[in-house]
Amino acid sequence: MFVLNNGQEMPKLALGTYLLHGEELFNSVEAALKTGYRSFDTAKYYENEKELGDALKELLPRYNLTTEDIFITTKIFPFASDNQDEEIKKELETSMEYLGRSYLDLVLVHYPRPLDCGDKDARNKIYRKHAWLALEKLHADGKIRSIGVSNYEQNHIEEMSEYMKIEPQVNQVEYHPHFQRGPLRTFCQEKEILFQSFSPLGRGNKTLLNDTTMAKIATKHQTSVAVIILTWIIMGNNGVVAKSANPDRIEQNFKSTILDLTDDEFSEIKDLDLGTPYVEDCGWLVQ
């Protein structure tokens, strides 16, 4: 477990659910629970909160678990509105209903602009401000235990000091050995904001997964490059969201929570940074 800057505990590894629906989502959740996962990551944008909630409602009793044993993260985009309190409250109350929860463990502002605004829109700063203030109110009301951001750059977080009462607990960004985000990660660590990786495998990017240095380390540990990447992320005191619809890979990925790399292996992987993102999210372009 990681301890967030508000004292809440958060599992180091979460199952991602992006693009998972129906039977595929149900089977993934079942494989995850069976293996030992206790954290799941979703978002309003994924349109699968109800399916995740229904799956957990059916599956938790099979493994003698309750909703309190599960850490759920959801995410919401800012609205193109100066007063987002009621819109965000309504949306997240629906999330709680769908997920079968009386509270949400962690809610992130999904992106530093609304879906229907451009990167250079001068109003983005205002919209993300009001989104954050809406989350703070829901936190004060006990509806959300932790709040954070996703795809935020240092400047986006620094500007929050003008209005925030609560420091973000998490910043979820693309992060892997080929895209290590050094200055942003250092900034977040100094602020005690947990750095959490999404798309740790670059959405299956072959350049990343066929890296010869990591392949050599994987062979030594008799595991996959994917597990080596996840282990490296966790050993660097970063959270990670790993998505898979394959039960065997879900089980295999969980080994990253117990595997140890040597100091030399960790350093070898650290030297692989290419500064190359492999997914389409480009928060650094948003004004």
C-alpha positions in Angstrom: 0.0 0.0 0.0 1.0 3.6 -0.6 -0.1 6.2 2.0 -1.4 9.3 0.3 -0.6 12.8 1.6 -4.0 12.8 3.4 -3.3 9.6 5.2 -5.5 7.4 3.1 -4.0 4.0 1.9 -4.0 3.1 -1.8 -3.0 -0.2 -3.4 0.2 0.0 -5.5 -1.3 -1.8 -8.5 -4.8 -1.2 -10.0 -6.6 -3.0 -12.8 -7.3 -0.6 -15.6 -10.7 -0.9 -17.4 -10.3 1.4 -20.4 -12.3 -0.1 -23.4 -13.4 -3.1 -21.3 -17.2 -3.9 -21.4 -19.6 -6.7 -20.9 -18.2 -10.3 -20.5 -14.7 -9.1 -21.2 -14.8 -6.7 -18.3 -16.6 -9.2 -16.0 -14.0 -11.9 -16.7 -11.1 -9.4 -16.1 -12.5 -8.3 -12.8 -13.0 -11.9 -11.7 -9.4 -12.8 -12.7 -8.1 -9.7 -10.8 -10.0 -10.4 -7.6 -9.0 -14.1 -7.7 -5.3 -13.0 -8.1 -5.4 -10.5 -5.3 -6.1 -7.1 -6.9 -8.0 -4.8 -4.6 -8.0 -1.6 -6.8 -9.8 -0.8 -10.0 -9.5 2.3 -12.2 -12.4 3.6 -14.3 -13.7 7.0 -15.6 -16.9 8.7 -16.7 -15.3 8.8 -20.2 -15.0 5.0 -20.3 -18.8 4.5 -19.9 -18.3 1.3 -17.9 -18.8 2.3 -14.3 -22.2 0.5 -14.1 -20.7 -2.7 -15.6 -17.8 -2.5 -13.1 -20.2 -2.0 -10.3 -22.4 -4.8 -11.3 -19.4 -7.1 -11.7 -18.1 -6.3 -8.2 -21.6 -6.7 -6.7 -21.8 -10.3 -8.1 -18.1 -11.2 -7.6 -17.1 -9.8 -4.2 -19.2 -12.3 -2.2 -17.5 -15.2 -4.0 -14.1 -14.0 -2.5 -15.5 -13.1 0.9 -14.9 -9.4 0.2 -17.0 -6.3 0.7 -17.0 -2.9 -1.1 -14.8 -1.5 1.8 -12.1 -3.9 0.7 -11.9 -2.4 -2.8 -10.3 0.9 -3.8 -12.0 2.5 -6.8 -10.7 5.4 -8.8 -12.9 7.3 -11.3 -12.2 10.4 -13.3 -14.2 13.3 -14.7 -13.4 15.9 -17.3 -14.0 19.6 -16.4 -17.2 21.1 -17.8 -17.1 24.2 -20.0 -18.9 26.1 -17.3 -18.0 28.6 -14.6 -20.2 26.9 -12.0 -19.6 23.2 -12.1 -20.7 22.3 -8.6 -24.1 20.9 -9.6 -22.9 19.2 -12.8 -20.0 17.4 -11.2 -22.1 16.5 -8.1 -24.8 15.0 -10.3 -22.3 13.1 -12.4 -20.4 11.7 -9.4 -23.6 10.8 -7.5 -24.4 8.7 -10.6 -21.0 7.1 -10.4 -21.6 6.1 -6.8 -25.0 4.6 -7.8 -23.4 2.7 -10.6 -20.5 1.5 -8.5 -22.7 0.6 -5.6 -20.8 2.9 -3.2 -21.8 5.5 -0.7 -18.4 7.2 -1.3 -15.7 7.2 -3.9 -12.1 6.4 -2.9 -10.4 8.6 -5.4 -11.7 11.0 -8.1 -9.3 12.6 -10.5 -9.8 15.6 -12.9 -9.3 13.5 -16.0 -7.6 16.2 -18.1 -6.6 19.9 -17.8 -9.4 21.0 -20.1 -13.0 20.1 -21.0 -13.6 17.5 -23.8 -15.2 20.2 -26.0 -12.5 22.8 -25.6 -9.2 23.1 -27.6 -5.8 23.0 -26.0 -5.2 26.7 -26.5 -8.6 27.8 -25.1 -7.9 30.7 -22.7 -10.8 29.5 -20.5 -9.3 26.1 -19.7 -7.7 27.5 -16.5 -11.0 28.7 -15.3 -12.8 25.4 -16.1 -10.2 23.2 -14.3 -10.3 25.6 -11.3 -14.1 25.2 -10.9 -13.8 21.4 -11.5 -11.3 21.2 -8.6 -13.4 23.4 -6.3 -16.4 21.1 -7.0 -14.3 18.1 -6.0 -13.2 19.8 -2.8 -16.8 20.4 -1.8 -17.7 16.7 -2.4 -14.6 15.8 -0.3 -15.8 18.1 2.5 -19.2 16.4 2.3 -17.6 12.9 2.7 -18.5 11.8 -0.7 -14.9 11.5 -1.9 -12.0 10.3 0.3 -9.2 11.5 -2.0 -8.9 13.8 -4.9 -6.3 14.3 -7.6 -5.6 15.1 -11.2 -4.6 13.3 -14.4 -2.5 14.5 -17.3 -1.5 17.6 -15.4 1.8 19.3 -15.9 3.8 21.2 -13.3 2.3 24.6 -14.4 -1.2 23.2 -14.1 -0.5 22.1 -10.5 1.3 25.3 -9.6 -1.6 27.5 -10.6 -3.8 25.5 -8.2 -2.1 27.3 -5.3 -4.2 30.3 -6.2 -7.4 28.6 -5.1 -7.1 25.1 -3.7 -7.6 24.2 -0.1 -6.5 20.6 -0.7 -3.3 19.6 -2.4 -3.9 16.9 -5.0 -3.2 13.4 -3.6 -2.4 11.8 -7.0 -1.3 12.8 -10.5 -1.9 10.0 -13.0 0.1 10.3 -16.2 1.7 8.2 -19.0 4.9 6.9 -17.4 7.2 4.0 -18.4 10.9 3.4 -19.0 10.8 5.2 -22.3 8.9 8.2 -21.0 10.1 8.9 -17.5 8.9 12.5 -17.0 11.8 13.4 -14.7 11.1 17.0 -13.8 7.3 16.4 -13.4 7.9 13.3 -11.3 10.4 15.1 -9.0 8.0 18.1 -8.6 5.2 15.7 -7.6 7.4 13.8 -5.1 8.5 17.1 -3.5 4.8 18.1 -3.2 4.0 14.6 -1.8 1.6 14.0 -4.7 1.7 10.3 -5.7 2.9 9.8 -9.2 0.7 7.1 -10.8 1.4 5.6 -14.2 -1.3 4.9 -16.8 -0.4 3.0 -20.0 2.8 1.6 -18.4 3.2 -0.7 -21.3 2.7 2.0 -23.9 -0.6 0.3 -25.0 1.4 -2.6 -26.1 4.1 -0.6 -27.9 6.6 -3.0 -29.5 9.6 -0.7 -29.1 9.0 -0.7 -25.4 8.1 -4.4 -24.9 10.9 -5.6 -27.2 13.6 -3.5 -25.4 16.7 -5.8 -25.3 17.9 -4.5 -21.9 14.6 -5.3 -20.2 14.3 -8.6 -22.1 17.6 -9.7 -20.6 16.5 -8.7 -17.1 13.1 -10.5 -17.7 14.9 -13.7 -18.8 17.0 -13.6 -15.6 13.9 -13.4 -13.5 12.0 -15.9 -15.6 9.2 -13.4 -16.3 7.9 -11.0 -19.0 9.1 -7.6 -19.9 5.7 -6.3 -18.9 6.2 -7.6 -15.3 9.7 -6.0 -15.3 8.3 -2.7 -16.3 5.5 -2.8 -13.7 8.0 -3.8 -11.0 10.4 -1.0 -11.9 7.6 1.5 -11.7 6.4 0.3 -8.3 10.0 0.0 -6.9 10.4 3.7 -7.8 7.5 4.5 -5.4 5.0 5.1 -8.1 1.5 3.8 -8.4 0.5 2.0 -11.6 -2.7 1.2 -13.5 -2.3 -1.9 -15.7 -5.1 -2.8 -18.1 -5.5 -6.3 -19.5 -8.4 -8.4 -20.7 -6.3 -11.6 -20.6 -6.7 -13.5 -17.3 -3.3 -15.0 -17.5 -1.6 -11.6 -18.0 -3.7 -10.2 -15.2 -2.3 -12.8 -12.9 1.2 -12.4 -14.3 1.2 -8.7 -13.9 0.3 -9.0 -10.2 3.8 -10.6 -9.7 5.2 -7.1 -10.0 4.0 -6.4 -6.4 6.4 -9.0 -5.0 9.3 -9.1 -7.5 12.5 -7.3 -6.6 15.0 -5.9 -9.0 18.6 -5.4 -8.1 20.0 -1.9 -7.8 21.9 -2.4 -11.0 18.9 -3.7 -12.9 16.8 -0.7 -11.6 19.6 1.7 -12.8 19.9 0.0 -16.2 16.2 0.5 -16.8 16.4 4.1 -15.6 19.0 4.7 -18.3 16.4 3.7 -21.0 14.5 7.0 -21.1 13.8 8.2 -24.6 11.4 11.0 -23.7 8.9 9.3 -25.9 5.2 9.1 -25.2 3.3 6.3 -26.8 -0.4 7.3 -26.2 -2.4 10.2 -27.5 -2.8 12.2 -24.2 -0.7 15.3 -24.4 -1.5 17.4 -21.3 1.6 19.5 -21.8 -0.1 21.1 -24.8 -3.0 22.4 -22.8 -2.9 26.1 -21.7 
